[in-house]
Every structure is written in structure tokens, then in C-alpha cells.
């Protein structure tokens, strides 16, 4: 970065003045030559210093009007001033600011909309940005404010850009000249205050939040909401968030966002119990829809928050409804949050029979969701074409479904039949057992073997029932086939977990001499068996509920 004393600056200006005087005496120049010369100077600024730039200008002064070059704005709205600001050429910028017209200070590039000031800040050039600010504040107040408040194509003004770039000095200069900058929102509806809470620069946070702010003028998203939403900042550095909630900035904890929610509602939505505890005495606790933090926690299934709120004395009416008469219990049922629903139902202060404005209890809402989910499940599984008798089902599709299920049922029957005559441990041979024990299973007295036999028998006969039922489905009447297809579902759903249980008990029995291996296999298999059972019986439960 160049640094010049007053004598050098005066000498440089004298050379430019002489070049300007010589260029005024030049003949009429070709516009194409002017364009080429100006563009060449703009592109060269990144790699030359101020002395080289002056020499280049002196070299073209006899052919080109230098004042036109200072006023030059190429088709993409780039100028000498933009180039010097962006490439952090402070000595060149100081020279240009003495000669360029005021309109170039307000010129934004066509692609991004960067003014020279925003370009300097983007390049984190505090010195060049300060030079530009000093030149801008020398303008009439109206022109000064207009240039400082100009934004790029995504709505960021100079203060937005300085906060993102963590340029503390530039932030201070801008705020000293125009406080309106702190309230403006960008295209993401974020004000510099909001961006400050995303920044990791504590000095900038201190500068902005020590200002005498007017909360009603803050545009876009409320700042504290942003601090809580961004887990990286609000959750990992919570103390820094609450340093901002001094008496002068207490209003930040009571601001509604675009959804009509306070910061404490956001904390409830995210499940941050400790933030709720700190904010609880600083907020109204009601959203624009009259929803409490208990409403929000129930809606989003934040069990830890619900547990905390139910234990907290003086919480208020737990059965309070919002503008639609919806209570926290209604919301837990409406959004299928079983964990929070159980917590609320078990609390004796909660009234499960309260009606909302649609005259529905939480139970009514839950039943309606069950029926709707059952319908969606049928459609997702491709069963809607076998459910309605009003339309003639597709025969080929029904036959494919019946065929697939027949294959599964037959395989289960075959495997379990074979397992019945190939039991773990085998059978007693005549030379090793008494006459009464000939042909009996060697492990007959072991309970695990008995469990294997029971499970295998259940799987065998249930799968056979399913096979026989599906044989009935091979009728020419499509509706009879559909009825048979449905009735084959439950036996097969019992057979599959039973077969898995038979395998589990059989394999555990055969490795019983190694307790660690037997226990590992058994408990792992037990978990898998539970998953299989739930998965297979789930649809049947919904089927029964739907028809009821």
C-alpha cells in the first residue's frame, strides 16, 4: 500500500494539471481512441503505482482529453475510481478523488451494483474506504446520504458489507455519518444488526448495540432471533448473546419476527431450555397468534422444553388456547408428536376434553390423522386400486400383487417345514439313547428348544393359511381375489416374525456353550425381531383403525 507526503501529493497534482492543460489544446479525438485509452488505464491499475499511472496519462495527453478519461464510465459501469478502490490503491485513489466528478461516487457496477465505496469495503481496504467516506461527507447532506445508503444487487449497503468484512473502523465512520444505515435490510431481510450477531467480531457487536437504537425502525428479521436460530453462535456462545440484553436493548427480546414470534419462541422451537430460562422474565411470552412457548414446544416435539415448563411453577394456564382455540395438547396431536403428547396427557392439570374453535378435542384430531395416514399409506403402497369397488381394479396389477405374496408365503412355509425335521442338535440315535428316546430331539428338555418349536410351528401354519387363502384368490372374479388378498395379509404378518424368532432361538441354542456369543446373538436378534414385528403389524393396526 502506497504512502505519500504532502510535497509528493502536490507534485503529482501539478503534473496532472499540466497534462490536463496540454490535453485541452489537443485536436478533436476519435471516440474509439478515447475508449481504448480509458479502458487500458482501468485494466492497468491493479499492477501499477501512482507514478506509473501519471506517466501513462502524460503519454496520452496530446491525443486524448484527460478530463474525459476522469469522467469515463465503461459499458459495465467500471471506472478508474472503481478500479483504484477495489485493488486497494490508496495513493491512486487519493489522486483520482481530486479530479473525478461526484456522479462517479454514486455509480454502481452493472453486474453487482458495487459503488466505489462498497468495492473498497469488499476488498477489506479500510484506508481506501475511509478516503471515499471523507470525500462523500463533503457533499451536500442529501447527496451524501443517498450515496452512503446505496446498495448492491443483493441489497447490501456499505454497513452490511463492512459488518460482514469485520472492518471495525469503517463501521464506526459510517455510523458517525448516517445512523439510517443500521436499520436497512438486504434481500435476505437482514439488517446490519442481524448480521452483527452472525459475525465473530465482538468490537462490531459492541459498537452497534451501544447505539441509541429505535426498535420500530429496524427492518427485516429481528436480531436476537438470528442469534438463537444460528446454533453455532447462540448455542455454543450463549453468554455473548445475553450481554446484548441490557436495559437499553431489552426491546430486542420482545420483537416479533415475520412469523409473529418472539426470540423465546425460537428458543422453544430449537429446544434450548437454558435460553428460555434466561429470556422468560424479559418477554411477553405470546406470539401474534397468542401461542405460548408451551404451544411451540408441543408443536415441534421438544420434550425437554415441555418437561421443563411443566415443572416450572407459575407458568400460567396450561390449557390456554391461541387465537383459534388450539391448546398445546391439540398441537402435539395435530403434528404427531407422541413423546410430548404423553407428557401432556399424564399431567393432571391438562384437560384433554377441551374444544378448539372447530369443536375438536385433541383425541378427535389424533383419530382424524390416523385415518388420513392410513389412506396415504394405502396409496403409497399401491393398494388404492384394490380398495375401491366403485372403479374396476386393474386385473394385471391385482394378479401381480397376489403372485408376489404367494411366493413369500410359500417360501416361509417351505423353510419352516424343513426346519421342523432338521431341529438344532438333531435326534437321538439308537446306539446312544434308550429305546423310549429313539428318534426324539436331543435338546428336547431345553426351554430354548421348546421356544424354537413353538415359533416354527406358528410360522409354518400361518404361512400355510396364507398360501391356501391366496389359492382362493386365483378366482376369475376380481373382487373375490381382492378379498382373499386382504385376508392373507394378517397370517403372513404373523408368520414372518415367528420364523425370525424360530431362527433366533435355534441359533442361540446351538452356540450355548459360549455364553458371550449366545447373549450377543440373542439380544441383537431380539432388537431386529422387534423391528420386524412393528414393521409388519403396523399397517394391519392402521387397517383395523381405519375401518373402525
C-alpha positions in Angstrom: 0.0 0.0 0.0 1.5 3.4 -1.1 2.1 6.2 1.4 2.8 9.8 0.2 3.7 13.1 2.0 2.2 16.4 1.1 5.1 17.5 -1.1 4.8 14.4 -3.3 1.0 14.8 -3.5 1.4 18.4 -4.6 3.9 17.4 -7.2 1.7 14.7 -8.6 -1.3 17.1 -8.9 0.9 19.6 -10.7 1.9 17.0 -13.3 -1.8 16.0 -13.8 -2.8 19.7 -14.1 -0.1 20.2 -16.8 -1.3 17.1 -18.6 -4.9 18.4 -18.5 -3.8 21.7 -19.8 -2.0 20.0 -22.7 -4.9 17.8 -23.5 -7.3 20.7 -23.8 -5.1 22.1 -26.6 -5.3 18.7 -28.4 -7.3 18.3 -31.5 -10.6 16.6 -31.7 -10.1 13.0 -30.6 -11.6 9.8 -32.0 -14.2 8.2 -29.6 -12.7 4.8 -30.2 -9.3 6.0 -29.2 -10.7 7.6 -26.0 -12.5 4.3 -25.2 -9.3 2.3 -25.8 -7.1 4.6 -23.8 -9.5 4.8 -20.8 -10.1 1.0 -20.7 -6.3 0.4 -20.9 -5.8 2.7 -17.9 -8.6 1.0 -15.9 -7.2 -2.5 -16.5 -3.6 -1.5 -15.7 -4.4 0.0 -12.2 -4.1 -3.4 -10.5 -0.4 -3.7 -11.4 0.9 -0.1 -11.4 1.6 2.6 -8.8 0.6 6.2 -8.9 3.8 7.4 -10.6 3.3 5.0 -13.5 -0.4 6.0 -13.8 0.6 9.7 -14.1 3.3 8.8 -16.7 0.7 6.9 -18.7 -1.7 9.8 -18.6 1.1 12.2 -19.7 1.8 9.9 -22.6 -1.7 10.2 -24.0 -2.4 13.8 -23.0 -1.5 15.1 -26.5 -4.1 12.8 -28.2 -6.8 12.3 -25.6 -8.8 14.7 -23.4 -7.8 13.6 -19.9 -10.9 15.2 -18.3 -13.0 12.8 -20.5 -10.9 9.9 -19.1 -11.6 11.0 -15.5 -15.3 11.1 -16.4 -15.2 7.8 -18.2 -17.6 5.0 -17.3 -17.2 1.9 -19.4 -20.2 -0.1 -20.6 -20.1 -2.3 -17.5 -20.1 0.8 -15.3 -16.5 0.4 -14.3 -14.3 3.5 -13.8 -10.8 4.5 -12.7 -12.3 5.2 -9.3 -13.9 1.7 -9.0 -10.6 0.0 -10.0 -8.5 2.0 -7.5 -11.0 1.3 -4.7 -11.3 -2.4 -5.5 -7.5 -3.0 -5.8 -6.7 -1.0 -2.7 -4.6 1.6 -4.5 -4.9 4.3 -1.9 -2.3 6.7 -3.5 -4.0 6.4 -6.9 -7.4 6.8 -5.2 -6.2 9.9 -3.4 -5.2 11.5 -6.7 -8.4 10.5 -8.5 -10.7 11.8 -5.8 -9.2 15.3 -6.6 -10.3 15.1 -10.2 -13.3 12.7 -10.7 -16.8 14.1 -10.8 -19.2 13.5 -7.9 -21.5 11.3 -10.0 -18.8 8.5 -10.1 -19.1 8.2 -6.3 -22.7 7.0 -6.8 -22.1 4.8 -9.8 -22.7 1.1 -9.3 -21.3 -1.6 -11.4 -23.9 -3.1 -13.7 -23.2 -6.7 -12.8 -23.1 -6.5 -9.0 -24.2 -2.9 -8.3 -21.0 -2.1 -6.4 -20.3 1.6 -5.8 -16.6 2.5 -5.3 -17.2 2.6 -1.5 -18.7 -0.9 -1.4 -16.0 -2.2 -3.7 -13.3 -0.9 -1.3 -15.0 -2.5 1.7 -15.5 -5.8 -0.1 -11.7 -5.8 -0.6 -11.3 -5.1 3.1 -9.5 -1.9 2.3 -10.1 0.2 5.4 -7.8 3.0 4.2 -9.4 3.4 0.8 -12.9 3.1 2.2 -12.1 5.9 4.7 -10.8 8.1 1.9 -14.1 7.6 0.0 -16.2 8.3 3.1 -14.3 11.6 3.6 -15.0 12.7 0.1 -18.6 11.6 0.3 -19.3 13.5 3.5 -18.0 16.7 1.9 -21.1 16.6 -0.4 -24.4 18.3 0.4 -26.3 16.2 3.1 -28.9 14.9 0.7 -26.3 13.7 -1.8 -24.1 12.3 1.0 -27.0 10.2 2.5 -28.1 9.0 -0.9 -24.6 7.7 -1.8 -24.0 6.1 1.7 -27.4 4.3 1.5 -26.9 2.9 -2.0 -27.0 -0.9 -2.1 -25.6 -3.6 -4.4 -27.7 -6.1 -6.4 -28.5 -8.2 -3.2 -29.5 -5.2 -1.1 -26.3 -4.8 1.0 -25.4 -1.2 1.8 -21.9 -0.2 2.8 -22.6 -1.0 6.5 -23.8 -4.5 5.7 -20.6 -5.1 3.8 -18.4 -3.6 6.5 -20.0 -5.8 9.2 -19.5 -8.9 7.0 -15.9 -7.9 6.4 -15.3 -7.2 10.1 -14.0 -3.7 9.4 -14.5 -2.0 12.8 -13.1 1.4 11.8 -15.2 1.6 8.7 -18.3 0.6 10.7 -17.6 3.5 13.1 -17.1 6.0 10.3 -20.3 5.0 8.6 -22.4 5.2 11.8 -21.0 8.6 12.6 -22.2 9.9 9.3 -25.6 8.2 8.9 -27.5 6.2 11.5 -30.1 5.1 9.0 -27.7 2.5 7.6 -28.1 0.3 10.7 -31.8 -0.1 10.1 -31.8 -1.0 6.4 -32.5 -4.6 5.3 -30.9 -6.5 2.4 -32.5 -9.0 0.1 -32.3 -11.7 2.8 -34.3 -9.3 5.1 -31.2 -9.0 7.3 -30.2 -5.6 8.8 -26.6 -4.9 9.8 -27.8 -5.5 13.4 -28.8 -9.1 12.4 -25.5 -9.6 10.6 -23.6 -8.4 13.6 -24.9 -11.4 15.6 -23.6 -13.7 12.9 -20.2 -12.0 13.0 -17.4 -13.2 15.2 -16.1 -9.7 15.8 -17.1 -8.6 19.4 -16.0 -5.0 18.8 -18.5 -4.6 16.0 -21.3 -6.0 18.2 -20.3 -3.6 20.9 -20.3 -0.6 18.6 -23.7 -1.3 17.0 -25.6 -2.4 20.2 -24.3 0.6 22.2 -26.1 2.9 19.9 -29.4 4.6 20.9 -31.4 2.4 18.6 -35.1 2.8 17.7 -36.6 -0.7 17.6 -39.5 0.2 15.4 -37.2 1.3 12.6 -35.3 -2.0 12.4 -36.2 -3.6 9.1 -36.3 -7.3 8.3 -35.5 -10.1 10.8 -35.1 -9.2 14.5 -31.5 -9.5 15.6 -31.9 -11.7 18.7 -34.0 -14.2 16.7 -31.0 -14.6 14.5 -28.7 -15.2 17.4 -30.9 -18.0 18.7 -31.6 -19.6 15.3 -27.8 -19.9 14.5 -26.9 -22.8 16.7 -23.2 -22.1 16.1 -23.5 -18.8 17.8 -26.4 -18.9 20.2 -26.0 -22.4 21.5 -22.2 -22.5 21.7 -21.7 -18.9 22.9 -24.9 -18.2 24.8 -23.4 -15.7 27.3 -22.4 -13.4 24.5 -26.0 -13.3 23.3 -27.4 -12.2 26.6 -24.7 -9.5 27.1 -26.7 -7.7 24.4 -29.9 -7.7 26.5 -29.1 -4.7 28.6 -31.9 -2.4 29.8 -31.4 -0.2 26.8 -31.7 -3.1 24.4 -34.3 -5.1 26.2 -36.8 -4.5 23.4 -34.8 -7.0 21.3 -36.1 -9.8 23.4 -39.7 -8.7 22.7 -39.6 -8.2 19.0 -41.8 -10.3 16.7 -40.3 -11.8 13.6 -42.1 -12.2 10.3 -44.0 -15.2 11.7 -45.1 -13.2 14.7 -42.8 -15.0 17.2 -40.5 -13.7 19.9 -36.9 -14.9 20.5 -38.2 -17.1 23.3 -40.5 -18.9 20.9 -37.5 -19.6 18.6 -35.6 -21.0 21.6 -38.5 -23.2 22.4 -38.6 -24.4 18.7 -34.9 -25.2 18.9 -35.2 -26.9 22.3 -32.8 -24.5 24.2 -34.1 -24.8 27.7 -31.4 -22.6 29.2 -32.1 -19.8 26.8 -35.8 -20.0 27.6 -34.9 -19.7 31.3 -32.9 -16.5 30.7 -35.5 -14.9 28.4 -38.5 -15.9 30.4 -38.5 -12.7 32.5 -37.8 -10.4 29.6 -40.6 -11.3 27.1 -44.3 -11.2 26.8 -44.3 -14.9 26.1 -47.1 -14.7 23.5 -46.8 -14.7 19.7 -49.1 -12.8 17.4 -51.3 -15.9 17.3 -51.4 -15.9 21.1 -49.3 -19.0 21.2 -47.2 -19.6 24.3 -43.8 -21.3 24.4 -45.6 -24.5 25.5 -47.6 -24.4 22.3 -44.3 -24.2 20.3 -42.5 -26.9 22.2 -45.5 -29.2 21.8 -45.8 -28.5 18.1 -42.1 -29.3 17.4 -41.8 -32.2 19.8 -39.3 -30.6 22.1 -39.8 -32.9 25.1 -37.1 -31.4 27.2 -38.8 -28.0 27.0 -42.2 -29.4 27.7 -40.8 -31.3 30.8 -39.1 -28.0 32.0 -42.2 -26.0 31.5 -44.5 -28.5 33.3 -42.2 -28.5 36.3 -41.8 -24.7 36.4 -44.1 -23.0 39.0 -46.2 -20.0 37.9 -46.3 -21.0 34.3 -49.9 -19.9 33.9 -52.8 -21.7 32.3 -51.5 -24.9 30.7 -54.9 -25.2 28.8 -54.7 -21.8 27.3 -55.7 -21.7 23.6 -54.4 -19.5 20.8 -56.5 -17.3 18.5 -58.0 -20.5 17.1 -58.7 -22.1 20.5 -55.9 -24.6 19.9 -54.1 -25.7 23.1 -50.6 -27.2 23.4 -52.3 -30.7 23.6 -54.1 -30.0 20.3 -50.8 -29.1 18.6 -49.0 -32.2 19.9 -51.7 -34.3 18.4 -52.0 -32.3 15.2 -48.3 -32.6 14.5 -47.9 -36.2 15.6 -45.6 -35.7 18.5 -46.1 -38.7 20.7 -43.4 -38.0 23.2 -44.7 -34.6 24.0 -48.3 -35.8 23.8 -47.6 -38.4 26.5 -46.0 -35.8 28.8 -49.0 -33.5 28.4 -51.7 -36.2 28.9 -50.0 -37.5 32.0 -50.1 -34.1 33.6 -53.3 -33.9 35.7 -53.5 -30.1 35.0 -54.1 -30.7 31.3 -57.7 -31.0 30.2 -57.9 -33.5 27.3 -61.6 -32.7 26.6 -61.1 -29.0 25.7 -62.5 -28.0 22.3 -60.9 -25.7 19.8 -62.9 -23.3 17.6 -63.6 -26.2 15.2 -65.2 -28.1 18.1 -62.5 -30.8 18.1 -60.7 -32.3 21.1 -57.1 -33.5 20.8 -58.4 -37.0 20.5 -60.6 -36.0 17.6 -57.6 -34.6 15.8 -55.5 -37.7 16.5 -58.1 -40.0 15.1 -58.5 -37.9 12.0 -54.8 -38.0 11.4 -54.7 -41.8 11.9 -57.4 -42.3 9.3 -55.7 -39.9 6.9 -52.4 -41.5 7.4 -53.9 -44.9 6.7 -55.3 -43.6 3.4 -51.9 -42.2 2.5 -50.2 -45.5 3.4 -52.5 -47.4 1.1 -51.8 -45.1 -1.7 -48.1 -45.1 -1.1 -48.1 -48.9 -1.1 -50.1 -49.0 -4.4 -53.2 -50.5 -2.7 -55.6 -47.8 -3.7 -56.5 -49.8 -6.8 -57.6 -52.8 -4.7 -59.6 -50.8 -2.2 -62.4 -49.1 -4.1 -65.2 -51.1 -5.6 -66.6 -48.1 -7.4 -63.9 -48.4 -10.1 -63.0 -51.7 -11.7 -59.5 -52.6 -10.5 -56.6 -53.4 -12.9 -56.6 -57.2 -13.2 -53.0 -57.5 -14.1 -51.9 -55.4 -11.1 -54.0 -57.5 -8.7 -52.6 -60.7 -10.1 -49.0 -59.4 -9.6 -49.7 -58.5 -6.0 -51.2 -61.9 -5.3 -48.4 -63.6 -7.1 -45.7 -61.8 -5.1 -47.4 -62.6 -1.8 -47.9 -66.2 -2.8 -44.1 -66.5 -3.4 -43.3 -65.1 0.0 -45.9 -67.3 1.8 -44.7 -70.4 0.1 -41.1 -69.7 0.9 -41.9 -69.3 4.6 -43.9 -72.5 4.6 -41.1 -74.4 2.9 -38.4 -73.1 5.2 -40.3 -73.7 8.4 -41.4 -77.2 7.3 -37.8 -78.1 6.6 -36.7 -76.7 10.0 -39.2 -78.9 11.7 -37.3 -82.0 10.6 -33.8 -80.6 10.9 -34.0 -79.3 14.5 -31.0 -77.9 16.4 -28.9 -80.7 17.8 -30.5 -83.4 15.7 -32.2 -86.6 17.0 -31.2 -89.4 19.4 -29.6 -92.3 17.5 -30.4 -95.9 18.6 -26.9 -96.6 19.8 -26.7 -93.6 22.1 -30.2 -93.5 23.7 -32.7 -95.7 25.4 -35.4 -97.4 23.5 -38.0 -94.8 24.6 -35.9 -91.9 23.4 -35.2 -93.2 19.9 -35.9 -90.5 17.3 -36.5 -87.8 19.9 -34.8 -84.4 19.8 -31.5 -84.3 21.7 -32.3 -80.9 23.2 -36.0 -81.6 24.0 -35.7 -80.6 27.7 -34.2 -77.2 27.0 -36.6 -74.2 27.1 -34.9 -72.5 24.2 -35.6 -75.6 22.0 -39.2 -75.6 23.1 -39.5 -71.9 22.2 -37.9 -72.8 18.8 -40.5 -75.5 18.2 -43.5 -73.2 19.1 -42.3 -70.3 16.9 -41.5 -72.6 14.0 -45.0 -74.3 14.2 -46.7 -70.9 14.3 -44.8 -69.7 11.3 -45.5 -72.9 9.4 -49.3 -73.0 9.9 -49.8 -69.2 9.5 -47.9 -69.3 6.2 -49.9 -72.3 5.1 -53.1 -70.4 5.9 -51.9 -67.5 3.8 -51.0 -69.9 0.9 -54.4 -71.5 1.0 -56.1 -68.1 1.1 -54.1 -66.9 -1.8 -55.1 -70.1 -3.8 -58.7 -68.9 -3.2 -57.6 -65.6 -4.7 -56.9 -67.3 -8.1 -60.6 -66.8 -8.9 -61.8 -65.3 -12.1 -63.9 -62.8 -10.1 -61.6 -59.9 -9.4 -63.4 -58.7 -6.3 -63.2 -62.2 -4.7 -59.5 -62.2 -5.4 -59.2 -58.8 -3.7 -61.0 -60.1 -0.6 -58.7 -63.1 -0.4 -55.6 -60.9 -0.9 -56.6 -58.8 2.1 -57.4 -61.8 4.3 -54.0 -63.4 3.6 -52.2 -60.3 5.0 -52.5 -61.0 8.7 -51.4 -64.6 8.8 -48.3 -63.7 6.8 -47.5 -60.8 9.1 -47.6 -63.3 12.0 -45.6 -65.9 10.1 -42.6 -63.7 9.3 -41.8 -62.6 12.9 -42.4 -66.1 14.1 -40.0 -67.5 11.6 -37.4 -64.9 12.7 -37.9 -65.9 16.3 -37.5 -69.6 15.5 -34.2 -68.8 13.8 -33.0 -66.7 16.7 -33.8 -69.3 19.3 -32.3 -72.1 17.2 -29.0 -70.4 16.5 -28.8 -69.2 20.2 -29.3 -72.8 21.3 -26.5 -74.2 19.1 -23.9 -71.8 20.5 -25.0 -72.0 24.1 -21.6 -73.3 25.3 -20.2 -69.8 24.6 -22.4 -67.5 26.8 -21.0 -64.2 25.4 -21.7 -65.3 21.8 -25.1 -66.7 22.7 -26.1 -63.5 24.6 -24.8 -61.2 21.8 -26.7 -63.1 19.1 -29.9 -63.3 21.2 -30.1 -59.6 22.2 -29.2 -58.4 18.8 -31.7 -60.7 17.2 -34.3 -59.6 19.7 -33.9 -56.0 18.6 -34.2 -56.9 15.0 -37.2 -59.1 15.8 -39.0 -56.2 17.4 -38.3 -54.0 14.4 -39.7 -56.7 12.1 -42.8 -57.2 14.2 -43.5 -53.5 14.4 -42.9 -53.0 10.7 -45.2 -55.9 9.7 -48.0 -55.3 12.1 -48.1 -51.5 11.7 -50.1 -51.5 8.5 -52.6 -54.0 9.9 -53.2 -51.8 13.0 -53.9 -48.9 10.8 -56.2 -51.0 8.7 -58.3 -52.0 11.7 -58.4 -48.4 13.0 -59.3 -47.1 9.6 -62.3 -49.5 9.2 -63.5 -48.8 12.7 
